Amino acid sequence: MSCLHTINLSPRFAQLDSCSSLLLPGDAVLFIEDGTYYCSAPHKIPASMSGVELYALQEDMIARGTEATCVKEVTLANYYKFVELSCEFDKVISWF
Amino acid sequence: MTHKKSITFVSRSAPYGTHNAQLCLDMALACAVFEQEVNYVFLDDGVYQLKREQRADAIKRKTLGNALETLSLYGIENIMVDGASMQSRALQVADLVLPVTLVDRADISALLQASDVVFNL
């Protein structure tokens, strides 16, 4: 029963700290809204998450001017991909 | 007795996740219209408002970075950007829409101390 975790707050709110400690193999994390700031600078995402698929909502990064600096371990996903991911995983868990 | 007050706005929110950034700017512009002495500080996630290349039409919003250029049009010249907030977010002055001077926390403390009113959002 794999889960898609979404994070919509900037690193200042440290939601990823709680989320990352509960991830299991096969889970994925999608950064949306201000959560995409996790992906615009190096070292914001802990190395312990390297086994988990990481996505960031492309539209939110374009809006914030951060698309060009997205870190390499994160895959950009548009709204269509967001819908696909929501269907593909058994559950969506929102961290907010 | 003068009615002019020193009013400082500390903008600490990222541009689009909440409406705080836009509200803070609107309040500052309103104060400037009433000829108050306005100071503007970008702190914490507030520095993200200054990032170049914002295109908020992607999420059907107005691009806030452009709106910040109106600060000087309204006579708000005392703009401070916290250097430590920039550094922890891997931002450089060249990444910003405005030519700004970075300050440290002691400069901001001194401004808060010297202000009559401080709005913090």
Backbone of each chain as ProteinMPNN parsed JSONL, in Angstrom:
{"seq_chain_A": "MSCLHTINLSPRFAQLDSCSSLLLPGDAVLFIEDGTYYCSAPHKIPASMSGVELYALQEDMIARGTEATCVKEVTLANYYKFVELSCEFDKVISWF", "coords_chain_A": {"N_chain_A": [[0.86, -1.193, 0.0], [1.477, 1.543, -1.159], [2.409, 5.007, -0.655], [1.721, 8.378, -1.653], [3.258, 11.249, -0.712], [2.515, 14.576, 0.002], [3.947, 17.83, 0.192], [3.445, 21.07, 1.181], [4.479, 23.337, 2.347], [7.108, 25.711, 3.012], [10.662, 25.024, 3.638], [11.077, 26.261, 6.089], [9.053, 25.498, 7.784], [9.537, 22.904, 8.336], [8.203, 20.462, 7.665], [9.052, 18.262, 6.255], [10.794, 16.933, 7.909], [9.232, 15.432, 9.73], [7.785, 13.898, 7.9], [9.79, 12.487, 6.4], [10.861, 10.653, 8.157], [9.018, 8.665, 8.239], [8.76, 7.431, 5.842], [8.45, 4.722, 3.494], [9.968, 2.088, 1.497], [9.114, 2.419, -1.931], [7.313, 4.439, -1.594], [6.492, 7.86, -2.539], [7.454, 11.324, -2.793], [5.888, 14.388, -3.293], [6.526, 17.669, -3.986], [4.779, 20.619, -3.523], [3.359, 23.927, -4.147], [4.616, 26.229, -1.723], [6.263, 24.268, -0.8], [7.915, 23.549, -2.864], [10.218, 25.011, -2.572], [12.004, 23.427, -1.238], [13.348, 22.201, -3.24], [14.804, 24.02, -4.68], [17.268, 24.734, -3.802], [20.471, 23.39, -2.915], [20.97, 20.624, -0.599], [18.68, 20.714, 1.003], [17.037, 18.584, 1.096], [17.081, 15.602, 2.874], [19.773, 13.186, 2.689], [19.05, 10.64, 3.304], [16.724, 10.134, 1.993], [17.187, 9.167, -0.501], [16.331, 6.786, -1.68], [13.725, 7.125, -2.426], [11.156, 8.124, -4.682], [11.184, 11.419, -5.969], [9.297, 14.29, -6.582], [8.499, 17.504, -8.037], [6.109, 20.093, -8.323], [5.837, 21.496, -11.393], [4.599, 23.882, -12.371], [4.367, 25.395, -10.024], [7.033, 25.878, -9.473], [7.817, 27.369, -11.689], [6.252, 29.671, -11.305], [7.466, 30.707, -9.024], [9.972, 31.333, -9.882], [11.99, 29.458, -9.737], [12.449, 27.221, -11.226], [14.669, 26.772, -12.915], [16.72, 26.227, -11.16], [16.232, 23.824, -9.992], [17.009, 20.975, -8.07], [18.966, 18.048, -8.985], [18.105, 15.526, -8.154], [15.393, 15.611, -8.083], [12.359, 15.188, -9.873], [10.63, 17.069, -12.289], [7.135, 17.657, -12.319], [4.127, 18.111, -14.063], [0.718, 19.457, -13.821], [-0.859, 17.407, -14.934], [0.679, 15.141, -14.525], [0.629, 15.151, -11.759], [-2.02, 14.399, -11.292], [-1.925, 11.835, -12.388], [-0.063, 10.605, -10.641], [-1.492, 10.747, -8.259], [-3.482, 8.91, -8.779], [-2.026, 6.611, -9.231], [-0.796, 5.861, -6.819], [-1.721, 4.205, -3.737], [-2.644, 5.743, -1.651], [-2.921, 9.236, -0.801], [-1.033, 11.305, 1.166], [-1.175, 14.239, 2.907], [1.062, 16.668, 4.015], [0.851, 19.337, 6.066]], "CA_chain_A": [[0.0, 0.0, 0.0], [2.421, 2.66, -1.193], [1.798, 6.314, -0.422], [2.265, 9.616, -2.197], [3.244, 12.282, 0.328], [2.666, 15.925, -0.555], [4.431, 18.847, 1.14], [3.102, 22.36, 0.563], [5.038, 24.468, 3.089], [8.542, 25.908, 2.782], [11.506, 24.333, 4.633], [10.993, 26.943, 7.38], [8.062, 24.836, 8.623], [10.129, 21.601, 8.676], [7.272, 19.322, 7.528], [9.75, 17.104, 5.711], [11.428, 16.212, 9.014], [8.268, 14.434, 10.2], [7.437, 13.015, 6.788], [10.882, 11.624, 5.916], [11.119, 9.57, 9.106], [7.947, 7.669, 8.13], [8.694, 6.926, 4.468], [8.804, 3.32, 3.267], [10.326, 1.854, 0.091], [7.948, 2.435, -2.813], [6.602, 5.707, -1.434], [7.035, 9.005, -3.281], [7.152, 12.635, -2.215], [5.642, 15.433, -4.283], [6.597, 19.008, -3.394], [3.882, 21.547, -4.214], [3.266, 25.286, -3.585], [5.877, 26.659, -1.114], [7.102, 23.08, -0.598], [8.901, 23.445, -3.947], [11.485, 25.641, -2.167], [12.923, 22.356, -0.851], [14.042, 21.702, -4.429], [15.477, 25.097, -5.411], [18.614, 24.937, -3.259], [21.039, 22.108, -2.504], [21.062, 20.203, 0.813], [17.445, 20.892, 1.774], [16.4, 17.268, 1.183], [18.065, 14.721, 3.51], [20.326, 12.122, 1.852], [18.364, 9.389, 3.655], [15.556, 9.969, 1.123], [17.632, 8.883, -1.866], [15.621, 5.622, -2.227], [12.317, 7.465, -2.646], [10.94, 9.0, -5.844], [10.91, 12.804, -5.558], [8.731, 15.12, -7.638], [8.106, 18.878, -7.682], [5.129, 20.601, -9.283], [6.548, 22.422, -12.287], [3.92, 25.183, -12.42], [4.7, 26.156, -8.809], [8.426, 26.329, -9.569], [7.844, 28.453, -12.691], [5.68, 30.866, -10.665], [8.399, 31.232, -8.021], [11.259, 31.644, -10.508], [12.986, 28.52, -9.227], [12.505, 26.017, -12.073], [16.015, 26.571, -13.471], [17.659, 25.792, -10.127], [15.728, 22.594, -9.369], [18.102, 20.023, -7.847], [18.878, 16.966, -9.967], [17.422, 14.327, -7.643], [13.942, 15.821, -8.121], [11.77, 15.203, -11.214], [9.531, 18.035, -12.429], [5.857, 17.054, -12.701], [3.091, 19.127, -14.283], [-0.564, 19.101, -13.186], [-1.332, 16.115, -15.447], [1.455, 14.126, -13.811], [0.093, 15.186, -10.394], [-3.24, 13.568, -11.316], [-1.473, 10.446, -12.6], [0.55, 10.111, -9.398], [-2.566, 10.586, -7.273], [-4.199, 7.67, -9.112], [-1.087, 5.49, -9.215], [-0.52, 5.43, -5.442], [-2.931, 3.784, -3.028], [-3.115, 6.834, -0.788], [-2.189, 10.5, -0.799], [-0.952, 11.85, 2.523], [-0.766, 15.651, 2.835], [1.738, 17.24, 5.191], [0.61, 20.784, 5.99]], "C_chain_A": [[0.889, 1.233, 0.0], [1.691, 4.005, -1.162], [2.516, 7.412, -1.204], [2.127, 10.679, -1.105], [3.381, 13.64, -0.341], [3.057, 16.893, 0.559], [4.211, 20.213, 0.509], [3.635, 23.573, 1.324], [6.55, 24.523, 2.908], [9.354, 25.22, 3.88], [11.466, 24.985, 6.015], [10.044, 26.215, 8.339], [8.41, 23.371, 8.912], [9.17, 20.406, 8.583], [7.985, 18.07, 7.035], [10.44, 16.294, 6.808], [10.507, 15.101, 9.528], [7.989, 13.405, 9.115], [8.544, 12.013, 6.493], [11.138, 10.457, 6.864], [10.087, 8.451, 9.0], [7.846, 7.049, 6.745], [9.097, 5.462, 4.406], [9.204, 3.154, 1.809], [9.064, 1.786, -0.778], [7.101, 3.694, -2.67], [7.22, 6.769, -2.346], [6.647, 10.283, -2.552], [6.99, 13.627, -3.356], [5.628, 16.783, -3.565], [5.712, 19.945, -4.207], [3.901, 22.905, -3.49], [4.622, 25.692, -2.972], [6.79, 25.48, -0.783], [8.169, 22.949, -1.676], [10.216, 24.14, -3.593], [12.476, 24.612, -1.605], [13.833, 21.969, -2.024], [14.874, 22.772, -5.126], [16.884, 25.381, -4.89], [19.153, 23.592, -2.8], [20.922, 21.875, -0.998], [19.802, 20.441, 1.639], [16.748, 19.545, 1.981], [17.417, 16.287, 1.766], [18.502, 13.569, 2.603], [19.624, 10.794, 2.124], [17.152, 9.124, 2.765], [15.921, 9.546, -0.29], [16.908, 7.679, -2.494], [14.17, 5.89, -2.598], [12.199, 8.359, -3.876], [10.55, 10.387, -5.365], [10.408, 13.596, -6.766], [8.476, 16.529, -7.115], [7.149, 19.376, -8.75], [5.743, 21.752, -10.089], [5.915, 23.812, -12.302], [4.277, 26.032, -11.199], [6.142, 26.649, -8.836], [8.565, 27.448, -10.6], [7.363, 29.748, -12.045], [6.692, 31.531, -9.736], [9.782, 31.553, -8.592], [12.366, 30.68, -10.141], [13.174, 27.283, -10.115], [13.931, 25.711, -12.53], [17.005, 26.047, -12.438], [17.189, 24.531, -9.406], [16.862, 21.562, -9.251], [17.87, 18.743, -8.65], [18.136, 15.724, -9.465], [15.892, 14.435, -7.677], [13.465, 15.892, -9.571], [10.636, 16.222, -11.253], [8.281, 17.315, -12.918], [4.857, 18.175, -12.932], [1.775, 18.647, -13.652], [-1.08, 17.733, -13.658], [-0.631, 14.965, -14.733], [0.994, 14.019, -12.35], [-1.141, 14.275, -10.313], [-2.857, 12.095, -11.464], [-0.917, 9.844, -11.319], [-0.523, 9.852, -8.347], [-3.329, 9.291, -7.503], [-3.311, 6.447, -8.911], [-0.836, 4.968, -7.798], [-1.83, 5.106, -4.724], [-3.535, 4.919, -2.215], [-2.302, 8.094, -1.062], [-2.217, 11.029, 0.634], [-0.399, 13.271, 2.425], [-0.129, 16.083, 4.147], [1.577, 18.744, 5.103], [0.486, 21.383, 7.374]], "O_chain_A": [[1.044, 1.894, 1.027], [0.538, 4.126, -1.576], [3.733, 7.382, -1.39], [1.026, 10.968, -0.637], [4.273, 13.834, -1.167], [2.583, 16.802, 1.692], [4.729, 20.49, -0.573], [3.292, 24.71, 0.997], [7.192, 23.499, 2.677], [8.812, 24.87, 4.928], [11.787, 24.335, 7.01], [10.204, 26.299, 9.556], [7.688, 22.681, 9.632], [9.309, 19.443, 9.338], [7.58, 16.952, 7.352], [10.648, 15.092, 6.648], [10.946, 13.97, 9.736], [7.96, 12.202, 9.372], [8.276, 10.82, 6.349], [11.58, 9.392, 6.432], [10.261, 7.396, 9.609], [6.957, 6.237, 6.489], [9.963, 5.009, 5.155], [8.833, 3.973, 0.968], [8.072, 1.167, -0.396], [6.266, 3.984, -3.526], [8.327, 6.597, -2.856], [5.667, 10.331, -1.809], [7.823, 13.706, -4.259], [4.827, 17.011, -2.658], [5.867, 20.058, -5.423], [4.394, 23.014, -2.367], [5.66, 25.526, -3.612], [7.975, 25.678, -0.513], [9.205, 22.322, -1.455], [11.232, 23.891, -4.243], [13.668, 24.902, -1.506], [14.943, 21.474, -1.826], [15.587, 22.46, -6.08], [17.611, 26.183, -5.477], [18.388, 22.742, -2.345], [20.79, 22.822, -0.224], [19.858, 20.375, 2.867], [15.967, 19.38, 2.918], [18.51, 16.144, 1.216], [17.697, 13.039, 1.837], [19.608, 9.916, 1.261], [16.607, 8.02, 2.774], [15.072, 9.56, -1.182], [16.874, 7.562, -3.719], [13.462, 4.983, -3.035], [13.03, 9.241, -4.094], [9.706, 10.537, -4.482], [11.018, 13.572, -7.835], [8.265, 16.734, -5.92], [7.344, 19.119, -9.938], [6.108, 22.801, -9.559], [6.628, 24.814, -12.251], [4.467, 27.243, -11.316], [6.449, 27.71, -8.291], [9.349, 28.377, -10.402], [7.983, 30.798, -12.213], [6.771, 32.757, -9.666], [10.666, 31.997, -7.859], [13.546, 31.024, -10.217], [13.969, 26.401, -9.791], [14.357, 24.556, -12.537], [18.032, 25.477, -12.808], [17.692, 24.206, -8.331], [17.583, 21.311, -10.217], [16.731, 18.391, -8.958], [17.599, 14.957, -10.265], [15.186, 13.483, -7.345], [14.078, 16.565, -10.4], [9.783, 16.244, -10.366], [8.348, 16.473, -13.813], [4.739, 19.085, -12.112], [1.72, 17.583, -13.035], [-1.669, 16.988, -12.875], [-1.248, 13.959, -14.382], [0.972, 12.929, -11.778], [-1.279, 13.484, -9.38], [-3.384, 11.227, -10.768], [-1.252, 8.717, -10.953], [-0.468, 8.854, -7.629], [-3.772, 8.645, -6.552], [-3.772, 5.389, -8.482], [-0.679, 3.763, -7.602], [-2.89, 5.643, -5.046], [-4.754, 5.049, -2.1], [-1.152, 8.029, -1.496], [-3.281, 11.182, 1.234], [0.705, 13.483, 1.925], [-0.686, 15.897, 5.229], [2.098, 19.372, 4.181], [0.282, 22.589, 7.508]]}, "seq_chain_B": "MTHKKSITFVSRSAPYGTHNAQLCLDMALACAVFEQEVNYVFLDDGVYQLKREQRADAIKRKTLGNALETLSLYGIENIMVDGASMQSRALQVADLVLPVTLVDRADISALLQASDVVFNL", "coords_chain_B": {"N_chain_B": [[3.376, 69.523, 16.89], [4.107, 66.627, 15.105], [2.512, 64.476, 12.685], [3.77, 62.51, 11.454], [5.005, 59.272, 11.292], [7.446, 56.734, 11.977], [7.312, 53.867, 10.244], [7.685, 50.441, 10.134], [7.846, 47.64, 8.033], [7.99, 44.211, 8.234], [8.55, 41.737, 6.158], [7.985, 38.424, 5.954], [7.165, 36.215, 4.562], [6.846, 33.743, 1.968], [6.153, 34.374, -1.566], [3.661, 33.337, -2.756], [2.345, 31.22, -1.417], [0.78, 31.997, 0.743], [-1.35, 34.879, 1.395], [0.083, 36.78, 2.668], [2.424, 38.192, 1.817], [1.586, 39.865, -0.28], [-0.325, 41.373, 1.112], [1.228, 42.7, 2.997], [2.789, 44.324, 1.362], [0.758, 45.93, 0.214], [-0.165, 47.31, 2.479], [2.097, 48.802, 3.135], [2.39, 50.445, 0.889], [0.052, 51.916, 1.09], [0.552, 53.328, 3.468], [2.694, 54.859, 2.603], [1.455, 56.514, 0.752], [0.076, 58.154, 2.475], [2.097, 59.71, 3.328], [3.876, 58.785, 5.321], [6.857, 57.799, 7.082], [8.305, 55.156, 5.69], [9.7, 51.959, 6.196], [11.14, 48.995, 4.821], [11.531, 45.599, 5.283], [12.989, 42.592, 4.252], [12.804, 39.381, 5.364], [13.637, 36.034, 6.487], [11.559, 33.664, 4.786], [10.613, 35.722, 3.278], [12.532, 36.787, 1.58], [12.34, 35.301, -0.717], [10.424, 36.571, -2.215], [11.737, 38.372, -3.745], [13.0, 37.069, -5.744], [14.287, 36.726, -8.997], [12.802, 36.151, -12.303], [10.243, 35.202, -11.712], [7.106, 33.844, -12.608], [4.125, 34.141, -12.272], [1.8, 33.735, -13.642], [1.655, 31.123, -14.338], [0.4, 29.86, -12.239], [-1.904, 31.206, -12.199], [-1.825, 33.715, -10.876], [-0.864, 37.087, -9.818], [2.342, 38.326, -10.633], [4.486, 38.795, -8.028], [7.064, 39.816, -7.748], [7.366, 41.792, -9.725], [5.656, 43.74, -8.716], [7.031, 44.666, -6.541], [8.771, 46.494, -7.499], [7.365, 48.81, -7.4], [7.754, 49.907, -4.911], [9.817, 51.862, -4.744], [8.719, 53.761, -6.431], [6.697, 54.718, -4.873], [8.1, 56.124, -3.072], [9.406, 54.66, -1.134], [12.349, 54.082, 0.058], [14.044, 53.038, 1.898], [15.011, 50.045, 2.044], [15.596, 46.905, 3.305], [17.441, 43.875, 3.184], [17.767, 40.747, 4.589], [20.84, 39.299, 5.043], [21.578, 36.758, 6.067], [19.26, 35.252, 5.744], [19.147, 35.138, 2.994], [21.481, 33.709, 2.424], [21.005, 31.183, 3.62], [19.122, 30.247, 1.931], [20.385, 29.866, -0.42], [20.584, 32.076, -2.154], [21.728, 34.799, -4.189], [22.669, 38.293, -4.467], [22.541, 38.937, -7.148], [20.5, 37.329, -8.028], [18.17, 38.663, -7.608], [15.267, 40.845, -8.09], [15.48, 43.544, -7.472], [18.019, 46.082, -7.026], [19.63, 45.606, -4.203], [20.806, 46.221, -0.827], [22.451, 44.078, 1.331], [21.797, 43.355, 4.742], [22.708, 42.875, 8.231], [21.545, 41.051, 11.171], [21.81, 42.786, 13.33], [21.536, 45.335, 12.231], [18.86, 45.224, 11.52], [17.638, 44.873, 14.016], [18.269, 47.344, 15.157], [16.785, 49.051, 13.536], [14.165, 48.197, 14.123], [14.039, 48.924, 16.772], [14.194, 51.688, 16.53], [11.858, 52.361, 15.257], [8.47, 53.678, 15.207], [6.204, 52.107, 14.836], [5.753, 48.646, 14.14], [5.056, 46.318, 11.671], [4.63, 42.908, 11.25], [4.745, 40.366, 9.155]], "CA_chain_B": [[3.447, 68.064, 16.908], [3.989, 66.072, 13.756], [1.759, 63.223, 12.579], [4.571, 61.56, 10.685], [5.58, 58.212, 12.115], [8.335, 55.788, 11.3], [6.586, 52.591, 10.211], [8.523, 49.404, 9.524], [7.184, 46.408, 7.629], [8.891, 43.066, 8.145], [7.852, 40.772, 5.309], [8.7, 37.172, 6.213], [6.466, 35.103, 3.917], [7.083, 33.482, 0.549], [5.211, 35.219, -2.298], [2.365, 32.849, -3.25], [1.72, 30.192, -0.572], [-0.252, 32.7, 1.514], [-1.507, 36.248, 0.887], [0.799, 37.703, 3.565], [3.387, 39.038, 1.123], [0.823, 40.898, -0.988], [-0.956, 42.241, 2.112], [2.281, 43.523, 3.591], [3.123, 45.337, 0.358], [-0.371, 46.857, 0.094], [-0.179, 48.185, 3.66], [3.233, 49.725, 3.053], [2.099, 51.442, -0.145], [-0.978, 52.8, 1.651], [1.225, 54.231, 4.417], [3.524, 55.792, 1.835], [0.531, 57.492, 0.173], [-0.223, 59.113, 3.544], [3.349, 60.41, 3.615], [4.571, 58.309, 6.504], [8.209, 57.314, 6.788], [8.131, 53.703, 5.604], [10.884, 51.107, 6.011], [10.68, 47.671, 4.387], [12.558, 44.587, 5.561], [12.73, 41.227, 3.784], [13.427, 38.467, 6.32], [13.207, 34.623, 6.356], [11.049, 33.33, 3.454], [10.309, 36.966, 2.558], [13.521, 37.06, 0.524], [11.892, 34.64, -1.953], [9.603, 37.51, -3.0], [12.622, 39.172, -4.595], [13.64, 36.191, -6.744], [14.087, 37.003, -10.426], [12.209, 35.136, -13.188], [8.935, 34.702, -11.285], [6.065, 33.91, -13.658], [2.985, 33.633, -11.503], [0.686, 33.366, -14.52], [1.612, 29.649, -14.35], [-0.574, 29.43, -11.219], [-3.016, 32.16, -12.305], [-1.695, 34.793, -9.888], [-0.046, 38.203, -10.3], [3.742, 38.156, -10.242], [4.769, 39.755, -6.956], [8.376, 40.429, -7.966], [7.164, 43.033, -10.481], [4.986, 44.723, -7.857], [7.989, 45.23, -5.588], [9.414, 47.655, -8.12], [6.585, 50.009, -7.073], [8.183, 50.467, -3.625], [10.552, 53.122, -4.932], [7.791, 54.732, -7.036], [5.923, 55.292, -3.767], [9.026, 56.833, -2.196], [9.96, 53.792, -0.09], [13.736, 53.868, -0.37], [14.786, 52.293, 2.919], [14.67, 48.63, 1.881], [16.662, 46.058, 3.848], [17.306, 42.445, 2.929], [18.601, 40.036, 5.559], [21.864, 38.491, 4.376], [21.569, 35.365, 6.535], [18.108, 34.583, 5.113], [19.557, 34.888, 1.605], [22.513, 32.671, 2.398], [20.457, 29.859, 3.936], [18.286, 29.83, 0.799], [21.282, 29.8, -1.585], [20.3, 33.187, -3.063], [22.722, 35.864, -4.309], [22.066, 39.581, -4.845], [22.3, 38.895, -8.595], [19.265, 36.572, -8.286], [17.019, 39.446, -7.16], [14.696, 41.821, -9.031], [15.863, 44.908, -7.1], [19.389, 46.227, -6.544], [19.458, 45.82, -2.761], [21.96, 46.055, 0.048], [22.191, 43.096, 2.38], [22.096, 43.84, 6.087], [22.717, 41.783, 9.203], [20.459, 41.104, 12.163], [21.998, 43.948, 14.202], [20.937, 46.477, 11.526], [17.402, 45.084, 11.596], [17.276, 45.161, 15.415], [18.363, 48.792, 15.381], [15.644, 49.665, 12.849], [12.955, 47.877, 14.895], [14.135, 49.753, 17.98], [14.01, 53.102, 16.2], [10.563, 52.585, 14.599], [7.303, 53.905, 16.059], [5.278, 50.989, 14.653], [6.315, 47.557, 13.324], [4.147, 45.273, 11.2], [5.464, 41.727, 11.046], [4.023, 39.246, 8.556]], "C_chain_B": [[3.243, 67.533, 15.484], [3.22, 64.753, 13.777], [2.554, 62.161, 11.828], [5.2, 60.538, 11.621], [6.524, 57.365, 11.277], [7.703, 54.397, 11.393], [7.436, 51.558, 9.47], [7.7, 48.158, 9.232], [8.231, 45.307, 7.532], [8.143, 41.967, 7.398], [8.609, 39.449, 5.347], [8.112, 35.97, 5.492], [6.861, 34.967, 2.456], [5.93, 34.099, -0.26], [3.809, 34.653, -2.563], [1.642, 31.852, -2.344], [0.617, 30.757, 0.315], [-0.401, 34.088, 0.89], [-0.687, 37.259, 1.693], [1.699, 38.68, 2.823], [2.675, 40.193, 0.412], [0.197, 41.897, -0.01], [0.051, 43.211, 2.712], [2.642, 44.665, 2.641], [2.016, 46.38, 0.251], [-0.412, 47.828, 1.278], [0.92, 49.227, 3.572], [2.964, 50.827, 2.032], [1.048, 52.43, 0.36], [-0.352, 53.798, 2.623], [2.054, 55.275, 3.681], [2.66, 56.881, 1.207], [0.186, 58.563, 1.204], [1.048, 59.761, 4.111], [3.957, 60.062, 4.964], [5.98, 57.874, 6.089], [8.16, 55.783, 6.843], [9.467, 53.0, 5.395], [10.392, 49.706, 5.674], [11.82, 46.674, 4.556], [12.115, 43.242, 5.003], [13.532, 40.265, 4.659], [12.884, 37.051, 6.087], [12.714, 34.341, 4.923], [10.682, 34.568, 2.638], [11.295, 37.254, 1.441], [13.151, 36.371, -0.794], [11.04, 35.553, -2.828], [10.438, 38.246, -4.032], [13.263, 38.363, -5.714], [13.267, 36.642, -8.155], [13.319, 35.868, -11.1], [10.921, 34.516, -12.659], [7.956, 34.862, -12.447], [4.784, 33.33, -13.075], [1.764, 33.35, -12.366], [0.557, 31.84, -14.607], [0.628, 29.104, -13.317], [-1.719, 30.45, -11.111], [-3.018, 33.2, -11.18], [-0.919, 35.938, -10.532], [1.381, 38.017, -9.791], [4.142, 39.228, -9.23], [6.099, 40.48, -7.169], [8.262, 41.743, -8.716], [6.594, 44.126, -9.59], [5.97, 45.394, -6.9], [8.724, 46.432, -6.163], [8.644, 48.937, -7.818], [6.995, 50.618, -5.738], [8.861, 51.816, -3.822], [9.663, 54.191, -5.584], [6.956, 55.43, -5.963], [6.844, 55.962, -2.744], [9.58, 55.992, -1.055], [11.373, 53.396, -0.516], [14.515, 53.034, 0.64], [14.357, 50.829, 2.917], [15.856, 47.805, 2.373], [16.381, 44.596, 3.525], [18.282, 41.714, 3.844], [19.555, 39.059, 4.855], [21.827, 37.029, 4.788], [20.409, 34.587, 5.921], [18.429, 34.242, 3.667], [20.497, 33.701, 1.537], [21.92, 31.285, 2.65], [19.532, 29.356, 2.834], [19.076, 29.796, -0.511], [20.965, 30.877, -2.623], [21.431, 34.209, -3.016], [22.007, 37.155, -4.687], [21.722, 39.596, -6.338], [21.025, 38.137, -8.957], [18.007, 37.41, -8.052], [16.552, 40.479, -8.179], [15.108, 43.256, -8.727], [17.344, 44.953, -6.741], [19.34, 46.56, -5.049], [20.787, 45.675, -2.032], [21.584, 45.049, 1.123], [22.589, 43.683, 3.725], [22.199, 42.638, 7.02], [21.666, 42.035, 10.286], [20.574, 42.329, 13.072], [21.393, 45.202, 13.559], [19.42, 46.438, 11.654], [16.915, 45.384, 13.021], [17.244, 46.658, 15.663], [17.187, 49.511, 14.731], [14.352, 49.428, 13.631], [12.887, 48.762, 16.134], [13.761, 51.205, 17.684], [12.625, 53.408, 15.62], [9.463, 52.873, 15.62], [6.367, 52.693, 16.028], [5.966, 49.925, 13.793], [5.201, 46.584, 12.96], [5.005, 44.085, 10.785], [4.622, 40.597, 10.464], [4.736, 38.72, 7.328]], "O_chain_B": [[2.328, 67.945, 14.772], [3.269, 64.009, 14.757], [2.069, 61.053, 11.597], [5.842, 60.891, 12.61], [6.417, 57.292, 10.052], [7.578, 53.829, 12.477], [7.849, 51.775, 8.331], [6.95, 47.683, 10.085], [9.234, 45.452, 6.835], [7.224, 41.348, 7.934], [9.728, 39.351, 4.844], [8.499, 34.833, 5.761], [7.173, 35.955, 1.79], [4.849, 34.326, 0.285], [2.848, 35.422, -2.593], [0.435, 31.659, -2.493], [-0.366, 30.074, 0.603], [0.332, 34.436, -0.035], [-0.754, 38.46, 1.431], [1.738, 39.864, 3.156], [3.104, 41.345, 0.49], [0.185, 43.102, -0.259], [-0.241, 44.391, 2.907], [2.783, 45.816, 3.056], [2.294, 47.578, 0.202], [-0.662, 49.021, 1.102], [0.705, 50.395, 3.893], [3.268, 51.996, 2.273], [1.136, 53.629, 0.095], [-0.689, 54.982, 2.601], [2.108, 56.435, 4.088], [3.074, 58.038, 1.134], [0.022, 59.734, 0.862], [1.055, 60.286, 5.225], [4.485, 60.927, 5.663], [6.253, 57.619, 4.917], [7.995, 55.195, 7.912], [10.261, 53.386, 4.537], [9.354, 49.272, 6.174], [12.922, 46.872, 4.046], [10.993, 42.802, 5.252], [14.761, 40.316, 4.699], [11.789, 36.891, 5.547], [13.37, 34.73, 3.957], [10.463, 34.469, 1.43], [10.938, 37.898, 0.454], [13.589, 36.798, -1.862], [10.94, 35.344, -4.037], [9.928, 38.688, -5.061], [13.99, 38.914, -6.541], [12.104, 36.901, -8.461], [13.196, 34.772, -10.553], [10.535, 33.431, -13.094], [7.969, 35.862, -13.165], [4.414, 32.188, -13.347], [0.786, 32.783, -11.877], [-0.518, 31.323, -14.911], [0.083, 28.014, -13.492], [-2.399, 30.546, -10.089], [-4.061, 33.522, -10.611], [-0.385, 35.801, -11.633], [1.594, 37.601, -8.653], [4.137, 40.42, -9.539], [6.23, 41.646, -6.798], [8.965, 42.704, -8.401], [6.988, 45.289, -9.686], [5.774, 46.541, -6.496], [9.234, 47.277, -5.427], [9.188, 50.032, -7.957], [6.616, 51.754, -5.453], [8.525, 52.793, -3.153], [9.83, 55.383, -5.323], [6.558, 56.584, -6.124], [6.395, 56.326, -1.658], [10.158, 56.531, -0.111], [11.564, 52.499, -1.337], [15.515, 52.403, 0.299], [13.473, 50.42, 3.67], [16.982, 47.987, 1.912], [15.24, 44.138, 3.583], [19.473, 42.023, 3.871], [19.129, 38.129, 4.171], [22.023, 36.148, 3.951], [20.548, 33.404, 5.612], [18.035, 33.188, 3.168], [20.337, 32.806, 0.707], [22.285, 30.321, 1.977], [19.193, 28.173, 2.801], [18.489, 29.708, -1.589], [21.064, 30.632, -3.826], [22.019, 34.46, -1.964], [20.874, 37.123, -5.169], [20.727, 40.198, -6.742], [20.517, 38.281, -10.069], [16.896, 36.927, -8.27], [17.327, 40.932, -9.022], [15.091, 44.102, -9.62], [17.879, 43.98, -6.211], [19.036, 47.695, -4.682], [21.746, 45.096, -2.542], [20.528, 45.155, 1.747], [23.577, 44.408, 3.839], [21.828, 41.523, 6.653], [21.001, 43.071, 10.313], [19.562, 42.855, 13.535], [20.807, 46.035, 14.251], [18.773, 47.463, 11.867], [15.907, 46.064, 13.208], [16.322, 47.18, 16.291], [16.649, 50.464, 15.295], [13.539, 50.339, 13.788], [11.83, 49.278, 16.496], [13.098, 51.863, 18.485], [12.251, 54.574, 15.5], [9.507, 52.384, 16.749], [5.809, 52.301, 17.052], [6.672, 50.25, 12.839], [4.49, 46.087, 13.833], [5.986, 44.24, 10.058], [3.872, 39.943, 11.189], [4.264, 37.774, 6.698]]}, "name": "protein", "num_of_chains": 2, "seq": "MSCLHTINLSPRFAQLDSCSSLLLPGDAVLFIEDGTYYCSAPHKIPASMSGVELYALQEDMIARGTEATCVKEVTLANYYKFVELSCEFDKVISWFMTHKKSITFVSRSAPYGTHNAQLCLDMALACAVFEQEVNYVFLDDGVYQLKREQRADAIKRKTLGNALETLSLYGIENIMVDGASMQSRALQVADLVLPVTLVDRADISALLQASDVVFNL"}
